[in-house]
Structures are given as C-alpha cells and as structure tokens.
C-alpha cells in the first residue's frame, strides 16, 4: 500500500515539474518527491506490512 502512495506522489511531482507549474514552496516538485521517497523508505523498512484484517483462526 505504501508503495502505491509513493508512486502517486512521484507522479504528482513529475506533473508539477513537467507542466512547470508555479506552486508555493510547500507543494513544489522537490518537496513532493521527498515525501514520495520518505513513503518508499517506510515501505522498504517494512512499515505497514502487518496491516491485515484479523479474523477467527480455525
């Protein structure tokens, strides 16, 4: 799940950069890319890998 979020953030950063949009400093392409790298690092570290629905064991 976190890898998908990272991919979406990278795509948004690419769109901002490719369209040469003038956004404020918070939503610049570099900051969005760094957020994507952070989420990707969390994914690779195993954070969120234990998200499973708990059911009854038989």
Predicted model as a PDB file, atoms N, CA, C, CB and O in Angstrom, pLDDT in the B-factor column:
MODEL        1                                                                  
ATOM      1  N   UNK A   1       0.817  -1.189   0.000  1.00 74.00           N  
ATOM      2  CA  UNK A   1       0.000   0.000   0.000  1.00 74.00           C  
ATOM      3  C   UNK A   1       0.869   1.264   0.000  1.00 74.00           C  
ATOM      4  CB  UNK A   1      -0.934  -0.008   1.204  1.00 74.00           C  
ATOM      5  O   UNK A   1       0.572   2.226  -0.708  1.00 74.00           O  
ATOM      6  N   UNK A   2       1.928   1.255   0.787  1.00 76.00           N  
ATOM      7  CA  UNK A   2       2.787   2.427   0.833  1.00 76.00           C  
ATOM      8  C   UNK A   2       3.535   2.635  -0.481  1.00 76.00           C  
ATOM      9  CB  UNK A   2       3.774   2.302   1.977  1.00 76.00           C  
ATOM     10  O   UNK A   2       3.853   3.768  -0.841  1.00 76.00           O  
ATOM     11  N   UNK A   3       3.815   1.554  -1.192  1.00 80.00           N  
ATOM     12  CA  UNK A   3       4.486   1.695  -2.485  1.00 80.00           C  
ATOM     13  C   UNK A   3       3.574   2.388  -3.496  1.00 80.00           C  
ATOM     14  CB  UNK A   3       4.923   0.318  -3.018  1.00 80.00           C  
ATOM     15  O   UNK A   3       4.052   3.155  -4.331  1.00 80.00           O  
ATOM     16  N   UNK A   4       2.285   2.131  -3.433  1.00 83.00           N  
ATOM     17  CA  UNK A   4       1.334   2.792  -4.326  1.00 83.00           C  
ATOM     18  C   UNK A   4       1.255   4.278  -4.002  1.00 83.00           C  
ATOM     19  CB  UNK A   4      -0.062   2.144  -4.215  1.00 83.00           C  
ATOM     20  O   UNK A   4       1.202   5.114  -4.904  1.00 83.00           O  
ATOM     21  N   UNK A   5       1.247   4.606  -2.706  1.00 83.00           N  
ATOM     22  CA  UNK A   5       1.231   6.015  -2.296  1.00 83.00           C  
ATOM     23  C   UNK A   5       2.491   6.724  -2.788  1.00 83.00           C  
ATOM     24  CB  UNK A   5       1.115   6.135  -0.757  1.00 83.00           C  
ATOM     25  O   UNK A   5       2.428   7.859  -3.261  1.00 83.00           O  
ATOM     26  N   UNK A   6       3.632   6.050  -2.673  1.00 84.00           N  
ATOM     27  CA  UNK A   6       4.888   6.635  -3.159  1.00 84.00           C  
ATOM     28  C   UNK A   6       4.838   6.857  -4.666  1.00 84.00           C  
ATOM     29  CB  UNK A   6       6.078   5.729  -2.799  1.00 84.00           C  
ATOM     30  O   UNK A   6       5.298   7.888  -5.159  1.00 84.00           O  
ATOM     31  N   UNK A   7       4.280   5.892  -5.402  1.00 85.00           N  
ATOM     32  CA  UNK A   7       4.182   6.040  -6.853  1.00 85.00           C  
ATOM     33  C   UNK A   7       3.287   7.221  -7.230  1.00 85.00           C  
ATOM     34  CB  UNK A   7       3.644   4.750  -7.483  1.00 85.00           C  
ATOM     35  O   UNK A   7       3.591   7.955  -8.170  1.00 85.00           O  
ATOM     36  N   UNK A   8       2.205   7.402  -6.512  1.00 86.00           N  
ATOM     37  CA  UNK A   8       1.310   8.528  -6.783  1.00 86.00           C  
ATOM     38  C   UNK A   8       2.015   9.851  -6.483  1.00 86.00           C  
ATOM     39  CB  UNK A   8       0.014   8.408  -5.947  1.00 86.00           C  
ATOM     40  O   UNK A   8       1.887  10.811  -7.244  1.00 86.00           O  
ATOM     41  N   UNK A   9       2.757   9.902  -5.376  1.00 85.00           N  
ATOM     42  CA  UNK A   9       3.484  11.132  -5.055  1.00 85.00           C  
ATOM     43  C   UNK A   9       4.550  11.445  -6.095  1.00 85.00           C  
ATOM     44  CB  UNK A   9       4.123  11.021  -3.680  1.00 85.00           C  
ATOM     45  O   UNK A   9       4.740  12.608  -6.451  1.00 85.00           O  
ATOM     46  N   UNK A  10       5.251  10.418  -6.589  1.00 87.00           N  
ATOM     47  CA  UNK A  10       6.234  10.636  -7.643  1.00 87.00           C  
ATOM     48  C   UNK A  10       5.572  11.138  -8.921  1.00 87.00           C  
ATOM     49  CB  UNK A  10       7.003   9.349  -7.922  1.00 87.00           C  
ATOM     50  O   UNK A  10       6.122  11.995  -9.612  1.00 87.00           O  
ATOM     51  N   UNK A  11       4.399  10.611  -9.234  1.00 87.00           N  
ATOM     52  CA  UNK A  11       3.678  11.052 -10.428  1.00 87.00           C  
ATOM     53  C   UNK A  11       3.240  12.508 -10.291  1.00 87.00           C  
ATOM     54  CB  UNK A  11       2.458  10.153 -10.680  1.00 87.00           C  
ATOM     55  O   UNK A  11       3.339  13.278 -11.246  1.00 87.00           O  
ATOM     56  N   UNK A  12       2.760  12.884  -9.121  1.00 84.00           N  
ATOM     57  CA  UNK A  12       2.358  14.276  -8.900  1.00 84.00           C  
ATOM     58  C   UNK A  12       3.569  15.197  -9.005  1.00 84.00           C  
ATOM     59  CB  UNK A  12       1.678  14.437  -7.519  1.00 84.00           C  
ATOM     60  O   UNK A  12       3.479  16.280  -9.584  1.00 84.00           O  
ATOM     61  N   UNK A  13       4.698  14.772  -8.450  1.00 83.00           N  
ATOM     62  CA  UNK A  13       5.918  15.581  -8.553  1.00 83.00           C  
ATOM     63  C   UNK A  13       6.345  15.721 -10.006  1.00 83.00           C  
ATOM     64  CB  UNK A  13       7.056  14.958  -7.726  1.00 83.00           C  
ATOM     65  O   UNK A  13       6.795  16.789 -10.423  1.00 83.00           O  
ATOM     66  N   UNK A  14       6.207  14.657 -10.771  1.00 84.00           N  
ATOM     67  CA  UNK A  14       6.560  14.715 -12.196  1.00 84.00           C  
ATOM     68  C   UNK A  14       5.636  15.667 -12.949  1.00 84.00           C  
ATOM     69  CB  UNK A  14       6.495  13.311 -12.825  1.00 84.00           C  
ATOM     70  O   UNK A  14       6.085  16.439 -13.797  1.00 84.00           O  
ATOM     71  N   UNK A  15       4.336  15.607 -12.633  1.00 83.00           N  
ATOM     72  CA  UNK A  15       3.390  16.510 -13.298  1.00 83.00           C  
ATOM     73  C   UNK A  15       3.696  17.969 -12.983  1.00 83.00           C  
ATOM     74  CB  UNK A  15       1.956  16.178 -12.881  1.00 83.00           C  
ATOM     75  O   UNK A  15       3.645  18.822 -13.869  1.00 83.00           O  
ATOM     76  N   UNK A  16       4.014  18.256 -11.727  1.00 78.00           N  
ATOM     77  CA  UNK A  16       4.344  19.629 -11.348  1.00 78.00           C  
ATOM     78  C   UNK A  16       5.583  20.091 -12.094  1.00 78.00           C  
ATOM     79  CB  UNK A  16       4.562  19.742  -9.826  1.00 78.00           C  
ATOM     80  O   UNK A  16       5.649  21.226 -12.567  1.00 78.00           O  
ATOM     81  N   UNK A  17       6.568  19.201 -12.198  1.00 78.00           N  
ATOM     82  CA  UNK A  17       7.805  19.558 -12.879  1.00 78.00           C  
ATOM     83  C   UNK A  17       7.607  19.661 -14.391  1.00 78.00           C  
ATOM     84  CB  UNK A  17       8.889  18.536 -12.563  1.00 78.00           C  
ATOM     85  O   UNK A  17       8.130  20.584 -15.015  1.00 78.00           O  
ATOM     86  N   UNK A  18       6.870  18.740 -14.981  1.00 82.00           N  
ATOM     87  CA  UNK A  18       6.690  18.723 -16.430  1.00 82.00           C  
ATOM     88  C   UNK A  18       5.826  19.884 -16.907  1.00 82.00           C  
ATOM     89  CB  UNK A  18       6.070  17.407 -16.865  1.00 82.00           C  
ATOM     90  O   UNK A  18       6.082  20.453 -17.968  1.00 82.00           O  
ATOM     91  N   UNK A  19       4.818  20.233 -16.142  1.00 83.00           N  
ATOM     92  CA  UNK A  19       3.937  21.323 -16.544  1.00 83.00           C  
ATOM     93  C   UNK A  19       4.514  22.681 -16.167  1.00 83.00           C  
ATOM     94  CB  UNK A  19       2.568  21.150 -15.912  1.00 83.00           C  
ATOM     95  O   UNK A  19       3.972  23.722 -16.538  1.00 83.00           O  
ATOM     96  N   UNK A  20       5.609  22.660 -15.433  1.00 75.00           N  
ATOM     97  CA  UNK A  20       6.272  23.890 -14.983  1.00 75.00           C  
ATOM     98  C   UNK A  20       5.286  24.793 -14.250  1.00 75.00           C  
ATOM     99  CB  UNK A  20       6.892  24.641 -16.179  1.00 75.00           C  
ATOM    100  O   UNK A  20       5.212  25.997 -14.495  1.00 75.00           O  
ATOM    101  N   UNK A  21       4.533  24.174 -13.342  1.00 73.00           N  
ATOM    102  CA  UNK A  21       3.567  24.922 -12.549  1.00 73.00           C  
ATOM    103  C   UNK A  21       4.290  25.736 -11.489  1.00 73.00           C  
ATOM    104  CB  UNK A  21       2.542  23.977 -11.897  1.00 73.00           C  
ATOM    105  O   UNK A  21       5.265  25.280 -10.893  1.00 73.00           O  
ATOM    106  N   UNK A  22       3.806  26.927 -11.269  1.00 74.00           N  
ATOM    107  CA  UNK A  22       4.379  27.747 -10.209  1.00 74.00           C  
ATOM    108  C   UNK A  22       3.497  27.592  -8.970  1.00 74.00           C  
ATOM    109  CB  UNK A  22       4.494  29.256 -10.647  1.00 74.00           C  
ATOM    110  O   UNK A  22       2.460  28.240  -8.833  1.00 74.00           O  
ATOM    111  N   UNK A  23       3.939  26.721  -8.084  1.00 71.00           N  
ATOM    112  CA  UNK A  23       3.223  26.485  -6.842  1.00 71.00           C  
ATOM    113  C   UNK A  23       3.996  27.144  -5.711  1.00 71.00           C  
ATOM    114  CB  UNK A  23       3.030  24.963  -6.578  1.00 71.00           C  
ATOM    115  O   UNK A  23       5.110  27.633  -5.902  1.00 71.00           O  
ATOM    116  N   UNK A  24       3.390  27.149  -4.537  1.00 72.00           N  
ATOM    117  CA  UNK A  24       4.130  27.703  -3.407  1.00 72.00           C  
ATOM    118  C   UNK A  24       5.202  26.714  -2.963  1.00 72.00           C  
ATOM    119  CB  UNK A  24       3.176  28.038  -2.234  1.00 72.00           C  
ATOM    120  O   UNK A  24       5.283  25.606  -3.492  1.00 72.00           O  
ATOM    121  N   UNK A  25       6.007  27.102  -2.014  1.00 69.00           N  
ATOM    122  CA  UNK A  25       7.160  26.291  -1.624  1.00 69.00           C  
ATOM    123  C   UNK A  25       6.771  24.957  -1.001  1.00 69.00           C  
ATOM    124  CB  UNK A  25       8.015  27.058  -0.659  1.00 69.00           C  
ATOM    125  O   UNK A  25       7.552  24.007  -1.055  1.00 69.00           O  
ATOM    126  N   UNK A  26       5.591  24.865  -0.417  1.00 69.00           N  
ATOM    127  CA  UNK A  26       5.183  23.617   0.242  1.00 69.00           C  
ATOM    128  C   UNK A  26       4.890  22.529  -0.778  1.00 69.00           C  
ATOM    129  CB  UNK A  26       3.949  23.853   1.122  1.00 69.00           C  
ATOM    130  O   UNK A  26       5.240  21.369  -0.557  1.00 69.00           O  
ATOM    131  N   UNK A  27       4.259  22.877  -1.884  1.00 71.00           N  
ATOM    132  CA  UNK A  27       3.860  21.885  -2.875  1.00 71.00           C  
ATOM    133  C   UNK A  27       4.739  21.910  -4.124  1.00 71.00           C  
ATOM    134  CB  UNK A  27       2.420  22.106  -3.265  1.00 71.00           C  
ATOM    135  O   UNK A  27       4.268  21.619  -5.224  1.00 71.00           O  
ATOM    136  N   UNK A  28       5.988  22.250  -3.958  1.00 75.00           N  
ATOM    137  CA  UNK A  28       6.916  22.216  -5.079  1.00 75.00           C  
ATOM    138  C   UNK A  28       7.245  20.782  -5.444  1.00 75.00           C  
ATOM    139  CB  UNK A  28       8.194  22.990  -4.749  1.00 75.00           C  
ATOM    140  O   UNK A  28       7.041  19.867  -4.646  1.00 75.00           O  
ATOM    141  N   UNK A  29       7.756  20.588  -6.652  1.00 75.00           N  
ATOM    142  CA  UNK A  29       8.027  19.226  -7.113  1.00 75.00           C  
ATOM    143  C   UNK A  29       9.092  18.540  -6.258  1.00 75.00           C  
ATOM    144  CB  UNK A  29       8.468  19.244  -8.575  1.00 75.00           C  
ATOM    145  O   UNK A  29       9.037  17.325  -6.068  1.00 75.00           O  
ATOM    146  N   UNK A  30      10.048  19.291  -5.745  1.00 79.00           N  
ATOM    147  CA  UNK A  30      11.092  18.684  -4.917  1.00 79.00           C  
ATOM    148  C   UNK A  30      10.528  18.192  -3.594  1.00 79.00           C  
ATOM    149  CB  UNK A  30      12.220  19.682  -4.663  1.00 79.00           C  
ATOM    150  O   UNK A  30      10.886  17.108  -3.134  1.00 79.00           O  
ATOM    151  N   UNK A  31       9.647  18.978  -2.976  1.00 80.00           N  
ATOM    152  CA  UNK A  31       9.069  18.561  -1.701  1.00 80.00           C  
ATOM    153  C   UNK A  31       8.157  17.352  -1.861  1.00 80.00           C  
ATOM    154  CB  UNK A  31       8.298  19.709  -1.076  1.00 80.00           C  
ATOM    155  O   UNK A  31       8.153  16.464  -1.009  1.00 80.00           O  
ATOM    156  N   UNK A  32       7.387  17.310  -2.941  1.00 80.00           N  
ATOM    157  CA  UNK A  32       6.519  16.158  -3.184  1.00 80.00           C  
ATOM    158  C   UNK A  32       7.365  14.918  -3.462  1.00 80.00           C  
ATOM    159  CB  UNK A  32       5.559  16.434  -4.367  1.00 80.00           C  
ATOM    160  O   UNK A  32       7.022  13.821  -3.022  1.00 80.00           O  
ATOM    161  N   UNK A  33       8.471  15.089  -4.193  1.00 84.00           N  
ATOM    162  CA  UNK A  33       9.365  13.967  -4.460  1.00 84.00           C  
ATOM    163  C   UNK A  33       9.992  13.460  -3.163  1.00 84.00           C  
ATOM    164  CB  UNK A  33      10.460  14.378  -5.458  1.00 84.00           C  
ATOM    165  O   UNK A  33      10.131  12.250  -2.980  1.00 84.00           O  
ATOM    166  N   UNK A  34      10.370  14.354  -2.270  1.00 86.00           N  
ATOM    167  CA  UNK A  34      10.944  13.942  -0.993  1.00 86.00           C  
ATOM    168  C   UNK A  34       9.913  13.220  -0.127  1.00 86.00           C  
ATOM    169  CB  UNK A  34      11.497  15.155  -0.247  1.00 86.00           C  
ATOM    170  O   UNK A  34      10.259  12.284   0.594  1.00 86.00           O  
ATOM    171  N   UNK A  35       8.663  13.642  -0.191  1.00 85.00           N  
ATOM    172  CA  UNK A  35       7.603  12.899   0.506  1.00 85.00           C  
ATOM    173  C   UNK A  35       7.456  11.494  -0.068  1.00 85.00           C  
ATOM    174  CB  UNK A  35       6.260  13.652   0.406  1.00 85.00           C  
ATOM    175  O   UNK A  35       7.267  10.530   0.674  1.00 85.00           O  
ATOM    176  N   UNK A  36       7.543  11.384  -1.389  1.00 85.00           N  
ATOM    177  CA  UNK A  36       7.474  10.070  -2.020  1.00 85.00           C  
ATOM    178  C   UNK A  36       8.640   9.186  -1.615  1.00 85.00           C  
ATOM    179  CB  UNK A  36       7.439  10.214  -3.525  1.00 85.00           C  
ATOM    180  O   UNK A  36       8.461   7.991  -1.381  1.00 85.00           O  
ATOM    181  N   UNK A  37       9.829   9.759  -1.531  1.00 88.00           N  
ATOM    182  CA  UNK A  37      10.989   8.978  -1.084  1.00 88.00           C  
ATOM    183  C   UNK A  37      10.843   8.533   0.368  1.00 88.00           C  
ATOM    184  CB  UNK A  37      12.272   9.794  -1.248  1.00 88.00           C  
ATOM    185  O   UNK A  37      11.260   7.432   0.726  1.00 88.00           O  
ATOM    186  N   UNK A  38      10.258   9.376   1.197  1.00 85.00           N  
ATOM    187  CA  UNK A  38      10.026   9.009   2.593  1.00 85.00           C  
ATOM    188  C   UNK A  38       9.048   7.847   2.693  1.00 85.00           C  
ATOM    189  CB  UNK A  38       9.499  10.211   3.385  1.00 85.00           C  
ATOM    190  O   UNK A  38       9.274   6.901   3.448  1.00 85.00           O  
ATOM    191  N   UNK A  39       7.963   7.918   1.934  1.00 86.00           N  
ATOM    192  CA  UNK A  39       6.976   6.830   1.957  1.00 86.00           C  
ATOM    193  C   UNK A  39       7.584   5.546   1.396  1.00 86.00           C  
ATOM    194  CB  UNK A  39       5.714   7.220   1.150  1.00 86.00           C  
ATOM    195  O   UNK A  39       7.316   4.457   1.904  1.00 86.00           O  
ATOM    196  N   UNK A  40       8.402   5.670   0.348  1.00 87.00           N  
ATOM    197  CA  UNK A  40       9.055   4.495  -0.221  1.00 87.00           C  
ATOM    198  C   UNK A  40      10.032   3.879   0.779  1.00 87.00           C  
ATOM    199  CB  UNK A  40       9.787   4.864  -1.519  1.00 87.00           C  
ATOM    200  O   UNK A  40      10.125   2.655   0.875  1.00 87.00           O  
ATOM    201  N   UNK A  41      10.755   4.706   1.516  1.00 85.00           N  
ATOM    202  CA  UNK A  41      11.663   4.190   2.540  1.00 85.00           C  
ATOM    203  C   UNK A  41      10.899   3.484   3.651  1.00 85.00           C  
ATOM    204  CB  UNK A  41      12.504   5.322   3.123  1.00 85.00           C  
ATOM    205  O   UNK A  41      11.354   2.459   4.159  1.00 85.00           O  
ATOM    206  N   UNK A  42       9.751   4.017   4.032  1.00 82.00           N  
ATOM    207  CA  UNK A  42       8.920   3.342   5.038  1.00 82.00           C  
ATOM    208  C   UNK A  42       8.423   2.001   4.528  1.00 82.00           C  
ATOM    209  CB  UNK A  42       7.731   4.223   5.431  1.00 82.00           C  
ATOM    210  O   UNK A  42       8.348   1.030   5.282  1.00 82.00           O  
ATOM    211  N   UNK A  43       8.084   1.948   3.252  1.00 83.00           N  
ATOM    212  CA  UNK A  43       7.630   0.692   2.658  1.00 83.00           C  
ATOM    213  C   UNK A  43       8.749  -0.349   2.671  1.00 83.00           C  
ATOM    214  CB  UNK A  43       7.137   0.925   1.220  1.00 83.00           C  
ATOM    215  O   UNK A  43       8.527  -1.509   3.020  1.00 83.00           O  
ATOM    216  N   UNK A  44       9.950   0.077   2.288  1.00 84.00           N  
ATOM    217  CA  UNK A  44      11.072  -0.850   2.250  1.00 84.00           C  
ATOM    218  C   UNK A  44      11.513  -1.282   3.645  1.00 84.00           C  
ATOM    219  CB  UNK A  44      12.234  -0.221   1.520  1.00 84.00           C  
ATOM    220  O   UNK A  44      12.077  -2.363   3.815  1.00 84.00           O  
ATOM    221  N   UNK A  45      11.255  -0.440   4.639  1.00 81.00           N  
ATOM    222  CA  UNK A  45      11.595  -0.790   6.011  1.00 81.00           C  
ATOM    223  C   UNK A  45      10.590  -1.760   6.624  1.00 81.00           C  
ATOM    224  CB  UNK A  45      11.680   0.460   6.855  1.00 81.00           C  
ATOM    225  O   UNK A  45      10.832  -2.300   7.704  1.00 81.00           O  
ATOM    226  N   UNK A  46       9.488  -1.982   5.957  1.00 81.00           N  
ATOM    227  CA  UNK A  46       8.504  -2.941   6.452  1.00 81.00           C  
ATOM    228  C   UNK A  46       7.373  -2.318   7.230  1.00 81.00           C  
ATOM    229  CB  UNK A  46       9.171  -3.943   7.301  1.00 81.00           C  
ATOM    230  O   UNK A  46       6.538  -3.038   7.777  1.00 81.00           O  
ATOM    231  N   UNK A  47       7.319  -1.009   7.298  1.00 77.00           N  
ATOM    232  CA  UNK A  47       6.221  -0.346   7.994  1.00 77.00           C  
ATOM    233  C   UNK A  47       4.935  -0.555   7.208  1.00 77.00           C  
ATOM    234  CB  UNK A  47       6.512   1.168   8.183  1.00 77.00           C  
ATOM    235  O   UNK A  47       4.892  -0.338   5.997  1.00 77.00           O  
ATOM    236  N   UNK A  48       3.916  -0.969   7.891  1.00 70.00           N  
ATOM    237  CA  UNK A  48       2.643  -1.190   7.227  1.00 70.00           C  
ATOM    238  C   UNK A  48       2.479  -2.577   6.653  1.00 70.00           C  
ATOM    239  CB  UNK A  48       2.471  -0.202   6.151  1.00 70.00           C  
ATOM    240  O   UNK A  48       1.441  -2.882   6.067  1.00 70.00           O  
ATOM    241  N   UNK A  49       3.485  -3.430   6.808  1.00 65.00           N  
ATOM    242  CA  UNK A  49       3.360  -4.776   6.242  1.00 65.00           C  
ATOM    243  C   UNK A  49       2.461  -5.664   7.091  1.00 65.00           C  
ATOM    244  CB  UNK A  49       4.735  -5.419   6.102  1.00 65.00           C  
ATOM    245  O   UNK A  49       2.027  -6.719   6.630  1.00 65.00           O  
ATOM    246  N   UNK A  50       2.175  -5.258   8.316  1.00 65.00           N  
ATOM    247  CA  UNK A  50       1.329  -6.060   9.192  1.00 65.00           C  
ATOM    248  C   UNK A  50      -0.125  -5.656   9.164  1.00 65.00           C  
ATOM    249  CB  UNK A  50       1.827  -5.977  10.583  1.00 65.00           C  
ATOM    250  O   UNK A  50      -0.888  -6.040  10.051  1.00 65.00           O  
ATOM    251  N   UNK A  51      -0.530  -4.886   8.164  1.00 58.00           N  
ATOM    252  CA  UNK A  51      -1.912  -4.448   8.087  1.00 58.00           C  
ATOM    253  C   UNK A  51      -2.756  -5.566   7.494  1.00 58.00           C  
ATOM    254  CB  UNK A  51      -2.040  -3.154   7.249  1.00 58.00           C  
ATOM    255  O   UNK A  51      -2.849  -5.703   6.274  1.00 58.00           O  
ATOM    256  N   UNK A  52      -3.354  -6.340   8.335  1.00 61.00           N  
ATOM    257  CA  UNK A  52      -4.234  -7.416   7.885  1.00 61.00           C  
ATOM    258  C   UNK A  52      -5.495  -7.406   8.732  1.00 61.00           C  
ATOM    259  CB  UNK A  52      -3.523  -8.798   7.967  1.00 61.00           C  
ATOM    260  O   UNK A  52      -5.482  -7.020   9.901  1.00 61.00           O  
ATOM    261  N   UNK A  53      -6.550  -7.828   8.130  1.00 61.00           N  
ATOM    262  CA  UNK A  53      -7.792  -7.963   8.873  1.00 61.00           C  
ATOM    263  C   UNK A  53      -7.694  -9.181   9.773  1.00 61.00           C  
ATOM    264  CB  UNK A  53      -9.008  -8.074   7.919  1.00 61.00           C  
ATOM    265  O   UNK A  53      -7.355 -10.279   9.332  1.00 61.00           O  
ATOM    266  N   UNK A  54      -7.992  -8.968  11.012  1.00 65.00           N  
ATOM    267  CA  UNK A  54      -7.923 -10.086  11.948  1.00 65.00           C  
ATOM    268  C   UNK A  54      -9.242 -10.831  11.963  1.00 65.00           C  
ATOM    269  CB  UNK A  54      -7.568  -9.598  13.361  1.00 65.00           C  
ATOM    270  O   UNK A  54     -10.306 -10.243  12.160  1.00 65.00           O  
ATOM    271  N   UNK A  55      -9.159 -12.097  11.758  1.00 62.00           N  
ATOM    272  CA  UNK A  55     -10.358 -12.930  11.784  1.00 62.00           C  
ATOM    273  C   UNK A  55     -10.176 -14.078  12.759  1.00 62.00           C  
ATOM    274  CB  UNK A  55     -10.682 -13.467  10.380  1.00 62.00           C  
ATOM    275  O   UNK A  55      -9.162 -14.185  13.449  1.00 62.00           O  
ATOM    276  N   UNK A  56     -11.170 -14.916  12.796  1.00 64.00           N  
ATOM    277  CA  UNK A  56     -11.059 -16.083  13.687  1.00 64.00           C  
ATOM    278  C   UNK A  56     -10.153 -17.125  13.075  1.00 64.00           C  
ATOM    279  CB  UNK A  56     -12.444 -16.693  13.975  1.00 64.00           C  
ATOM    280  O   UNK A  56     -10.209 -17.395  11.876  1.00 64.00           O  
ATOM    281  N   UNK A  57      -9.327 -17.699  13.907  1.00 64.00           N  
ATOM    282  CA  UNK A  57      -8.489 -18.795  13.446  1.00 64.00           C  
ATOM    283  C   UNK A  57      -9.219 -20.108  13.657  1.00 64.00           C  
ATOM    284  CB  UNK A  57      -7.129 -18.801  14.178  1.00 64.00           C  
ATOM    285  O   UNK A  57      -9.895 -20.300  14.667  1.00 64.00           O  
ATOM    286  N   UNK A  58      -9.080 -20.989  12.718  1.00 60.00           N  
ATOM    287  CA  UNK A  58      -9.746 -22.288  12.839  1.00 60.00           C  
ATOM    288  C   UNK A  58      -8.731 -23.382  13.004  1.00 60.00           C  
ATOM    289  CB  UNK A  58     -10.626 -22.569  11.625  1.00 60.00           C  
ATOM    290  O   UNK A  58      -9.097 -24.552  13.122  1.00 60.00           O  
TER     291      UNK A  58                                                      
ENDMDL                                                                          
END                                                                             
